Amino acid sequence: MFLGASLHVGSVAPDFTATDTDGQMRTLSEMVKKGPVVLAFFPKAFTSGCTREMQAYRDRIAELTSTGAQVLAVSTDDLETQRRFKTELGAPFPFLADPEARIVELYGVKTPIVTYAKRRTFVIGRDQRVLALQEGGDAIDPTAAIGACSAKPSTQPPASP
């Protein structure tokens, strides 16, 4: 079993496939072929910190997409809550509902006791390695993620499953 808690810059990010709020299948290993993926975990839809975080990504999406990056927002909220949150925000990027905390546990970001995701953002490069990692209040501001997506691509060979 993969221990997400050991993920750090340079680690191979675990692959996953999930359906977003629009019904599209998202597979990390396929997405990174097109450019970096910003995997933004947040605790709870419609709360103040999570709203600020997702608004910040929405407001700076042009900077991210200009680097070839894609954003995926993930929380343990159910599908309908995620769909409403995305719609209310007018977010132009996919949201994944993970109520069973499958992806949250895979990445080692589940809070103890209650099933919420910790606020943590992983920037994952084309070689499926973690380029950058922000957590807590730092993860609300997408500046570091944008910088990591703009950085020179890794020279490491692609990760093997």
Secondary structure, DSSP 4 states (H G I P E B T S, - for coil): ---GGG--TTSBPPP-EEEBTTS-EEEHHHHGGGS-EEEEE-S-TTSHHHHHHHHHHHHTHHHHHTTT-EEEEEESS-HHHHHHHHHHHT--S-EEE-TT-HHHHHTT-BPSSS--B-SEEEEE-TTSBEEEEEEGGGGGSTHHHHHHHHSPPP-SPPPP-
